[in-house]
Amino acid sequence: MSFEGFSEATIDFLYGIFLQNERLWFEAHKEDYKTHLQRPMKALADEVYDRLTGLYPNKDLICRVTRIYRDARRCRGVNFYKESLWFTIQPPAELGEDYPCFWFELCRESWSCGMGFWMPSAATMARHRALIETAPQKLGKLNARLLAQQEFSLQGERYARLKTGAPPDLAGWYNMKNFSIIHESGDVTETFDGPALAERLVSGFSFLMPYYDYFYPLSQVGQPKSLP
């Protein structure tokens, strides 16, 4: 299936699952989910993954589209279904390992894409800070490159108590608990033009590839594996 874009029907479904997040409603609208959200998301993920790995054939990357179903073991007091859908392009990882990844997410009133970590370990962020201390010019160049454009911005949770040890221009990076380099848009109609959205994601992920390359060796998945 080629990606032709999302639609008003996609957004209608996302509003529906937000307003009536329960099994009877979902089962009655399951075909809407498959037709207007799941299949187009899979088609977009496949196209972007194929194009990105064609540009970077030496990268070990996989593509994953999330399920809309939440883990039933964790649904006590929360909704059964996610209220957005996303895909990631990431390195293969073992359970529990952190890693940088690219992603696209569609919500009922917004969409976003970017590159970052999901819950990086304390050890990963310690390696991140140590590299800033020993070789600040590496991230300094990437930071200057990021500040020179307007598509993506650095976001994330910062430590409550300021850590010292970084040059002033890298203090924001140095004090992150987690981070993403992200583009967010409140105009979901931008996702209705399939070719334009796919091109935008491939171009955006290509811009972010140097940041992925910088952070991959710092992550758990990028650490040398010990011999058995």
GISULSUL-V378661 format. One record per pair of residues at least 12 apart in sequence whose C-alpha atoms are under 10 Angstrom apart, sorted by the first residue. I is the first residue (numbers start at 1). GAP is how many residues later the second one is. Records with the same first field share a line. If there is no record, write none. Layout:
BEGIN
I->GAP ; GAP
END
This chain:
BEGIN
1->38 ; 39 ; 41 ; 42 ; 43 ; 45 ; 46
2->37 ; 38 ; 40 ; 41 ; 42 ; 44 ; 45 ; 192 ; 193
3->36 ; 37 ; 38 ; 39 ; 40 ; 41 ; 42 ; 43 ; 44 ; 45 ; 190 ; 191 ; 192 ; 194 ; 195
4->36 ; 39 ; 40 ; 187 ; 188 ; 189 ; 190 ; 191 ; 192 ; 193 ; 194
5->31 ; 32 ; 35 ; 36 ; 38 ; 39 ; 184 ; 185 ; 186 ; 187 ; 188 ; 189 ; 190 ; 191 ; 192 ; 193
6->30 ; 31 ; 33 ; 34 ; 35 ; 38 ; 100 ; 182 ; 183 ; 184 ; 185 ; 186 ; 187 ; 188 ; 191
7->29 ; 30 ; 33 ; 181 ; 182 ; 183 ; 184 ; 185 ; 186 ; 187
8->28 ; 100 ; 180 ; 181 ; 184
9->23 ; 24 ; 26 ; 27 ; 28
10->22 ; 23 ; 24 ; 25 ; 26 ; 27 ; 28 ; 30 ; 96 ; 97 ; 98 ; 182
11->25 ; 26 ; 73 ; 95 ; 96 ; 97 ; 98 ; 99 ; 177 ; 178
12->20 ; 24 ; 96
13->13 ; 16 ; 17 ; 19 ; 20 ; 23 ; 24 ; 70 ; 95
14->19 ; 22 ; 23 ; 68 ; 69 ; 70 ; 71 ; 92 ; 93 ; 94 ; 95
15->68 ; 69 ; 92 ; 93 ; 94
16->13 ; 67 ; 92
17->12 ; 16 ; 62 ; 63 ; 64 ; 65 ; 66 ; 67 ; 91
18->61 ; 63 ; 64 ; 65 ; 66 ; 89 ; 90
19->64
20->59 ; 61
21->57 ; 58 ; 59 ; 60 ; 61 ; 62
22->57 ; 58 ; 59
23->56 ; 57 ; 58
26->54 ; 55
33->35
37->31 ; 47 ; 48 ; 69
38->27 ; 28 ; 29 ; 30 ; 47 ; 48
40->154
41->24 ; 25 ; 44 ; 45 ; 46 ; 63 ; 64 ; 65
42->21 ; 22 ; 23 ; 24 ; 44 ; 45
43->151
44->21 ; 43 ; 60 ; 150 ; 151 ; 153 ; 154 ; 157
45->18 ; 19 ; 20 ; 41 ; 42 ; 43 ; 44 ; 58 ; 59 ; 153 ; 156
46->17 ; 18 ; 19 ; 41 ; 43
47->148 ; 151 ; 152 ; 155
48->15 ; 41 ; 149 ; 150 ; 151 ; 152 ; 153 ; 154 ; 155 ; 157
49->12 ; 13 ; 14 ; 15 ; 39 ; 40 ; 41 ; 149 ; 152 ; 153
50->13 ; 152
51->147 ; 148 ; 151 ; 152
52->37 ; 149 ; 150 ; 151 ; 153 ; 154 ; 157
53->36 ; 149
55->147 ; 151
56->150 ; 153
59->31 ; 32 ; 154
60->30 ; 31 ; 32
61->27 ; 28 ; 29 ; 30 ; 31 ; 32 ; 40
62->26 ; 27 ; 28 ; 29 ; 30 ; 31 ; 39
63->24 ; 25 ; 26 ; 27 ; 28 ; 29 ; 38 ; 39 ; 40
64->22 ; 23 ; 24 ; 25 ; 26 ; 39
65->20 ; 21 ; 22 ; 23 ; 24 ; 38 ; 39
66->16 ; 18 ; 19 ; 20 ; 21 ; 22 ; 39
67->14 ; 15 ; 17 ; 18 ; 19 ; 20
68->12 ; 13 ; 14 ; 15 ; 16 ; 17 ; 18
69->12 ; 13 ; 14
70->12
82->25
83->23 ; 24 ; 25
84->21 ; 22 ; 23 ; 24 ; 25 ; 26 ; 27
85->19 ; 20 ; 21 ; 22 ; 23 ; 26
86->17 ; 18 ; 19 ; 20 ; 21 ; 25 ; 26 ; 27
87->14 ; 15 ; 16 ; 17 ; 18 ; 19 ; 26
88->12 ; 13 ; 14 ; 15 ; 16 ; 17 ; 25 ; 26 ; 27
89->12 ; 13 ; 14 ; 15 ; 26 ; 116
90->12 ; 13 ; 25 ; 122
91->125 ; 130 ; 131
92->129
93->127 ; 128 ; 129
94->126 ; 127
96->25 ; 124 ; 125
97->22 ; 23 ; 24 ; 122 ; 123 ; 124 ; 125
98->19 ; 20 ; 21 ; 22 ; 23 ; 26 ; 118 ; 120 ; 121 ; 122 ; 123 ; 124
99->17 ; 18 ; 19 ; 20 ; 21 ; 22 ; 25 ; 113 ; 116 ; 117 ; 118 ; 119 ; 120 ; 121 ; 122 ; 123
100->15 ; 16 ; 17 ; 18 ; 19 ; 20 ; 79 ; 80 ; 111 ; 112 ; 113 ; 114 ; 115 ; 116 ; 117 ; 118 ; 119 ; 120 ; 121 ; 122
101->13 ; 14 ; 15 ; 16 ; 17 ; 79 ; 104 ; 108 ; 111 ; 114 ; 115
102->12 ; 13 ; 14 ; 15 ; 78 ; 79 ; 80 ; 99 ; 102 ; 103 ; 106 ; 107 ; 110
103->12 ; 13 ; 79 ; 98 ; 102
104->78 ; 79 ; 80 ; 97
105->79
106->79 ; 82 ; 85
107->79 ; 81
108->78 ; 79 ; 80
109->76 ; 77 ; 78 ; 79 ; 80
110->74 ; 75 ; 76 ; 77 ; 78 ; 79 ; 80 ; 81
111->72 ; 73 ; 74 ; 75 ; 76 ; 77 ; 78 ; 79 ; 80
112->70 ; 71 ; 72 ; 73 ; 74 ; 76 ; 89
113->39 ; 67 ; 68 ; 69 ; 70 ; 71 ; 72 ; 87 ; 88 ; 91 ; 92
114->37 ; 38 ; 39 ; 40 ; 66 ; 67 ; 68 ; 69 ; 70 ; 87 ; 90 ; 91 ; 93 ; 94
115->37 ; 39 ; 64 ; 65 ; 66 ; 67 ; 68 ; 89 ; 90 ; 93 ; 94 ; 96 ; 97
116->38 ; 39 ; 40 ; 62 ; 63 ; 64 ; 65 ; 66 ; 92 ; 95 ; 96 ; 99
117->39 ; 60 ; 61 ; 62 ; 63 ; 64 ; 95 ; 98 ; 99 ; 102
118->60 ; 61 ; 62
119->58 ; 59 ; 60
120->57 ; 58 ; 59 ; 99 ; 100
121->56 ; 57 ; 98 ; 99
122->55 ; 56
123->95 ; 96 ; 97
124->53 ; 54 ; 91 ; 92 ; 93 ; 94 ; 95 ; 96 ; 97 ; 98 ; 99
125->48 ; 49 ; 50 ; 51 ; 52 ; 53 ; 90 ; 93 ; 94
126->48 ; 51 ; 92
127->88 ; 90 ; 91 ; 92
128->45 ; 46 ; 48 ; 86 ; 87 ; 89 ; 90 ; 91
129->34 ; 36 ; 37 ; 41 ; 42 ; 44 ; 45 ; 46 ; 47 ; 89
130->35 ; 36 ; 44
131->35 ; 43 ; 87
132->33 ; 34 ; 35 ; 38 ; 39 ; 41 ; 42
133->31 ; 32 ; 33 ; 34 ; 37 ; 41
134->32
136->30 ; 31 ; 33 ; 34
137->30 ; 33
138->76
139->30 ; 31 ; 34 ; 72 ; 75 ; 76
140->27 ; 29 ; 30
142->66 ; 68 ; 69 ; 72
143->26 ; 27 ; 30 ; 68
144->25 ; 26
145->62
146->35 ; 61 ; 62 ; 65
150->33
151->30 ; 31 ; 32 ; 33 ; 53 ; 56
152->28 ; 29 ; 30 ; 31 ; 32 ; 52 ; 55 ; 56
153->27 ; 28 ; 29 ; 30 ; 31
154->18 ; 19 ; 25 ; 26 ; 27 ; 28 ; 29
155->17 ; 18 ; 21 ; 23 ; 24 ; 25 ; 26 ; 27 ; 28
156->16 ; 17 ; 19 ; 20 ; 21 ; 22 ; 23 ; 24 ; 25 ; 26
157->18 ; 19 ; 20 ; 21 ; 22 ; 23
158->14 ; 15 ; 16 ; 17 ; 18 ; 19 ; 20 ; 21
159->15 ; 16 ; 17 ; 18 ; 19
160->15 ; 16 ; 17
161->14
162->12 ; 13 ; 14
163->12 ; 13
181->27 ; 30
182->22 ; 26
183->21
END
